[in-house]
């Protein structure tokens, strides 16, 4: 007769779990304090969007309440409609082309067999990600100059006409999309390279035995293996559609390209800090935040539903 061993599972009391987890909570505390101070405490200022705010009276002064007047005003404000359109066009262009180029480049990097060459190429394309737009804007202004820039010199060498990339509405949005992709695509390939390395090598061995060439292996094995990560990254990036990268555009745009380059963040900056219309700028900022929150919620729900990704 076999002896049955009784396994006793002891449940820890809440107080014991709290005591054991206390060091982790204490490590988290400084970050939570900074998050509260810089992200949640300023939300008190949202009340400015419902007032006819007079700076001289201060944030805690007796201001005149106007209800939803400023939100009704922005719906008819021409600069707001223009900035919203530009924000969506630039952001969606960066999202679509950025993911596509990062996927293609990660596949090309994976095909390099020389490990030293692969590391060298990766280091070179990662470098722009770690440079601020303040530095890169100075470099791009020189490179894209219509008279002395190397890009226009190459265009003229092939018989073309020089283009004012940063001062012509025909080229500005495309320039913003291309330069942002150039800065970020190398760093974004990290995720896709990780997805490629997780694909079962036996699939490639079977494909070689069946006579598949490298292109066929990429189409029928690599891309399907990357598809869950591609879908996940696409869904998660939807939440940032309302952010067209203020740092980049603010350092590269000028009044001559407001028609195609003015986005919501730069509009808020000019209305609030330059023109001192704090109520209108706050209302636009709240609109952007609400839409972004809706997009983030939708993207995370979609990521969980279609890609099995969840935070909690």
C-alpha positions as CSV (number, residue, x, y, z in Angstrom):
1,X,0.0,0.0,0.0
2,X,1.5,3.3,-1.1
3,X,1.8,6.0,1.4
4,X,0.1,9.2,0.5
5,X,2.0,12.2,1.4
6,X,0.0,15.1,2.5
7,X,1.2,18.4,1.1
8,X,0.4,21.3,3.3
9,X,0.1,24.6,1.5
10,X,0.4,27.5,3.9
11,X,-1.1,30.8,2.8
12,X,0.7,33.9,3.9
13,X,-1.4,36.5,5.6
14,X,-1.8,39.9,4.0
15,X,0.4,41.5,6.7
16,X,3.2,39.0,5.9
17,X,2.9,39.7,2.2
18,X,3.0,43.4,2.8
19,X,6.1,43.1,5.0
20,X,7.9,41.0,2.4
21,X,7.0,43.4,-0.4
22,X,7.8,46.6,1.5
23,X,11.4,47.0,0.1
24,X,9.9,47.0,-3.4
25,X,7.3,49.6,-2.5
26,X,9.9,51.8,-1.0
27,X,12.0,51.5,-4.2
28,X,8.9,52.5,-6.1
29,X,8.0,55.4,-3.9
30,X,10.4,58.1,-5.3
31,X,9.2,57.5,-8.8
32,X,5.5,57.6,-7.7
33,X,6.2,60.9,-5.9
34,X,7.8,62.5,-9.0
35,X,4.9,61.1,-11.1
36,X,2.4,62.7,-8.8
37,X,4.2,66.1,-8.7
38,X,4.9,66.5,-12.4
39,X,2.0,64.6,-14.0
40,X,-1.0,64.6,-11.7
41,X,-0.7,67.7,-9.6
42,X,-0.6,70.0,-12.7
43,X,-4.0,68.7,-13.7
44,X,-5.5,71.2,-11.2
45,X,-4.6,73.8,-13.9
46,X,-7.2,72.3,-16.3
47,X,-9.7,74.6,-14.6
48,X,-8.2,77.4,-16.7
49,X,-9.9,75.9,-19.8
50,X,-13.3,76.7,-18.1
51,X,-12.4,80.3,-17.1
52,X,-11.6,83.6,-18.7
53,X,-8.2,83.4,-17.2
54,X,-6.4,86.6,-16.2
55,X,-2.8,85.9,-15.3
56,X,-2.6,88.8,-12.9
57,X,-5.1,87.2,-10.6
58,X,-3.2,84.0,-10.5
59,X,-4.2,80.4,-10.6
60,X,-6.0,80.6,-7.2
61,X,-7.6,84.0,-7.8
62,X,-11.2,84.9,-8.4
63,X,-11.5,84.1,-12.2
64,X,-14.6,84.4,-14.3
65,X,-16.1,81.0,-15.2
66,X,-17.2,80.6,-18.8
67,X,-18.2,76.9,-19.0
68,X,-17.4,75.2,-22.3
69,X,-16.9,78.5,-24.2
70,X,-13.3,77.7,-25.2
71,X,-14.1,74.2,-26.3
72,X,-16.8,75.6,-28.6
73,X,-14.4,78.2,-29.8
74,X,-11.7,75.8,-30.9
75,X,-14.2,73.9,-33.0
76,X,-14.4,77.0,-35.2
77,X,-10.8,78.1,-34.8
78,X,-9.1,77.8,-38.3
79,X,-5.6,77.3,-36.8
80,X,-6.8,74.4,-34.7
81,X,-8.4,72.5,-37.6
82,X,-5.2,73.0,-39.6
83,X,-3.0,71.9,-36.7
84,X,-5.1,68.8,-36.1
85,X,-4.9,67.8,-39.8
86,X,-1.2,68.3,-39.9
87,X,-0.7,66.3,-36.7
88,X,-2.6,63.4,-38.0
89,X,-0.9,63.4,-41.4
90,X,2.6,63.7,-39.9
91,X,2.0,61.1,-37.2
92,X,0.3,58.5,-39.4
93,X,3.1,58.9,-42.0
94,X,5.8,58.4,-39.3
95,X,3.9,55.4,-37.9
96,X,3.3,53.5,-41.2
97,X,6.6,54.2,-42.8
98,X,8.6,53.8,-39.6
99,X,7.3,50.3,-38.9
100,X,7.7,49.3,-42.5
101,X,11.3,50.5,-42.8
102,X,12.2,49.0,-39.4
103,X,10.8,45.6,-40.4
104,X,12.7,45.6,-43.7
105,X,16.0,46.8,-42.1
106,X,15.7,44.1,-39.4
107,X,15.3,41.4,-42.0
108,X,18.4,42.8,-43.9
109,X,20.4,42.9,-40.7
110,X,19.5,39.3,-39.9
111,X,20.7,38.2,-43.3
112,X,24.3,39.5,-42.6
113,X,26.4,36.5,-41.7
114,X,29.5,38.4,-40.6
115,X,28.9,39.2,-36.9
116,X,31.5,42.0,-36.8
117,X,29.9,43.7,-39.8
118,X,26.4,43.2,-38.3
119,X,27.4,44.8,-35.0
120,X,29.1,47.7,-36.8
121,X,26.0,48.4,-38.9
122,X,23.7,48.2,-35.9
123,X,25.8,50.6,-33.9
124,X,25.8,53.2,-36.8
125,X,22.0,53.1,-37.3
126,X,21.3,53.2,-33.5
127,X,23.4,56.3,-32.9
128,X,20.9,59.0,-34.1
129,X,18.3,57.8,-31.6
130,X,20.5,58.9,-28.7
131,X,21.0,62.4,-30.1
132,X,18.6,65.2,-29.2
133,X,16.6,67.1,-31.8
134,X,18.4,70.3,-30.8
135,X,21.6,68.8,-32.1
136,X,20.1,67.1,-35.1
137,X,18.1,70.2,-36.1
138,X,21.4,72.1,-36.5
139,X,22.8,69.3,-38.6
140,X,19.7,69.0,-40.8
141,X,19.5,72.8,-41.3
142,X,23.0,72.7,-42.8
143,X,22.5,69.5,-44.8
144,X,19.1,70.7,-46.2
145,X,20.1,74.3,-46.9
146,X,18.9,75.3,-50.4
147,X,22.2,77.0,-51.2
148,X,25.0,75.2,-49.4
149,X,23.4,71.9,-48.3
150,X,24.9,68.7,-49.5
151,X,21.4,67.3,-50.5
152,X,20.7,70.2,-52.8
153,X,24.2,70.1,-54.3
154,X,23.6,66.4,-55.2
155,X,20.2,67.3,-56.7
156,X,21.8,70.1,-58.8
157,X,24.6,67.7,-59.8
158,X,22.0,65.5,-61.5
159,X,20.4,68.4,-63.2
160,X,17.6,69.1,-60.8
161,X,16.4,72.3,-59.1
162,X,17.3,73.0,-55.4
163,X,14.4,72.5,-53.0
164,X,13.8,74.5,-49.8
165,X,13.0,71.4,-47.7
166,X,12.4,73.4,-44.4
167,X,10.8,76.5,-45.9
168,X,8.4,75.1,-48.6
169,X,5.0,73.7,-47.6
170,X,5.3,71.2,-50.5
171,X,8.3,69.5,-48.8
172,X,8.0,70.2,-45.1
173,X,5.8,67.3,-44.0
174,X,7.7,64.8,-46.0
175,X,10.9,66.1,-44.6
176,X,9.6,65.7,-41.0
177,X,8.5,62.1,-41.7
178,X,11.8,61.1,-43.4
179,X,14.1,62.7,-40.8
180,X,12.2,61.2,-37.9
181,X,12.3,57.7,-39.5
182,X,16.0,58.2,-40.1
183,X,16.6,59.0,-36.4
184,X,14.4,56.2,-34.9
185,X,14.3,53.2,-37.3
186,X,17.6,51.7,-36.2
187,X,16.6,51.6,-32.6
188,X,13.1,50.3,-33.5
189,X,14.7,47.3,-35.2
190,X,15.7,45.8,-31.8
191,X,12.1,44.5,-31.2
192,X,11.9,43.0,-34.7
193,X,15.3,41.4,-34.5
194,X,14.3,39.8,-31.2
195,X,11.2,38.5,-33.0
196,X,13.3,37.0,-35.8
197,X,15.7,35.3,-33.4
198,X,12.7,33.6,-31.6
199,X,11.6,31.8,-34.8
200,X,12.3,28.1,-34.7
201,X,15.5,27.4,-36.8
202,X,14.1,24.0,-37.9
203,X,11.6,25.8,-40.1
204,X,14.4,27.2,-42.1
205,X,16.1,23.9,-42.3
206,X,12.9,22.3,-43.6
207,X,12.5,25.1,-46.1
208,X,16.1,24.5,-47.4
209,X,15.4,20.8,-47.8
210,X,12.3,21.7,-49.8
211,X,14.3,23.9,-52.1
212,X,13.2,27.3,-50.9
213,X,15.6,30.2,-51.6
214,X,16.3,33.1,-49.1
215,X,13.5,35.3,-50.4
216,X,11.0,32.5,-50.2
217,X,12.1,31.8,-46.6
218,X,11.7,35.4,-45.7
219,X,8.2,35.6,-47.2
220,X,6.9,32.3,-45.9
221,X,8.7,31.9,-42.6
222,X,10.3,35.2,-41.3
223,X,7.4,37.5,-42.0
224,X,4.7,35.2,-40.6
225,X,6.9,34.6,-37.5
226,X,7.2,38.4,-37.0
227,X,3.5,39.1,-37.6
228,X,2.4,39.0,-33.9
229,X,5.1,41.5,-32.9
230,X,4.3,43.7,-35.9
231,X,0.6,43.8,-35.0
232,X,1.5,44.4,-31.3
233,X,3.8,47.4,-32.2
234,X,1.3,48.8,-34.6
235,X,-1.5,48.7,-32.0
236,X,0.6,50.1,-29.2
237,X,1.8,53.0,-31.4
238,X,-1.7,54.0,-32.2
239,X,-1.9,55.7,-28.9
240,X,0.8,58.2,-29.9
241,X,-1.0,59.4,-33.1
242,X,-1.8,62.8,-31.5
243,X,1.9,63.4,-30.7
244,X,3.8,64.6,-33.8
245,X,7.1,65.1,-31.9
246,X,7.1,68.7,-30.7
247,X,10.9,68.7,-30.2
248,X,11.5,67.9,-33.9
249,X,9.0,70.3,-35.4
250,X,9.6,73.2,-33.0
251,X,13.3,73.2,-33.9
252,X,12.8,72.9,-37.7
253,X,9.7,74.8,-38.6
254,X,9.1,78.5,-39.3
255,X,6.1,80.8,-39.9
256,X,6.5,80.1,-43.7
257,X,5.5,76.5,-43.2
258,X,2.7,76.9,-40.6
259,X,0.2,75.7,-43.3
260,X,1.7,72.2,-43.3
261,X,4.0,72.1,-40.3
262,X,2.0,73.6,-37.4
263,X,0.8,70.8,-35.1
264,X,-1.2,70.8,-31.9
265,X,1.8,70.9,-29.6
266,X,3.3,73.9,-31.4
267,X,-0.1,75.6,-31.6
268,X,-0.5,75.2,-27.8
269,X,3.0,76.6,-27.3
270,X,2.3,79.7,-29.4
271,X,-1.2,80.4,-28.1
272,X,-0.2,79.8,-24.4
273,X,3.4,81.0,-23.9
274,X,3.8,83.4,-26.8
275,X,0.3,85.0,-27.0
276,X,-0.6,84.4,-23.3
277,X,-4.0,83.1,-24.1
278,X,-3.8,80.4,-21.4
279,X,-7.5,79.4,-21.4
280,X,-7.6,78.6,-25.2
281,X,-4.2,76.7,-25.0
282,X,-5.4,74.7,-22.0
283,X,-8.6,73.7,-23.8
284,X,-6.7,72.5,-26.9
285,X,-4.3,70.6,-24.6
286,X,-7.3,68.9,-22.8
287,X,-8.8,68.0,-26.2
288,X,-5.5,66.4,-27.2
289,X,-5.2,64.6,-23.9
290,X,-8.7,63.2,-24.1
291,X,-8.3,61.9,-27.6
292,X,-4.9,60.4,-26.7
293,X,-6.3,58.7,-23.7
294,X,-9.1,57.2,-25.8
295,X,-6.6,56.0,-28.4
296,X,-4.3,54.5,-25.8
297,X,-7.3,52.6,-24.2
298,X,-8.4,51.4,-27.6
299,X,-4.9,50.3,-28.6
300,X,-4.2,48.3,-25.4
301,X,-7.6,46.7,-25.7
302,X,-6.9,45.8,-29.3
303,X,-3.4,44.5,-28.4
304,X,-4.9,42.2,-25.8
305,X,-7.7,41.0,-28.1
306,X,-5.7,40.5,-31.2
307,X,-2.1,40.0,-30.0
308,X,-2.6,38.5,-26.5
309,X,-0.7,41.4,-24.9
310,X,-1.7,42.8,-21.5
311,X,-0.1,45.0,-18.9
312,X,-2.0,43.8,-15.9
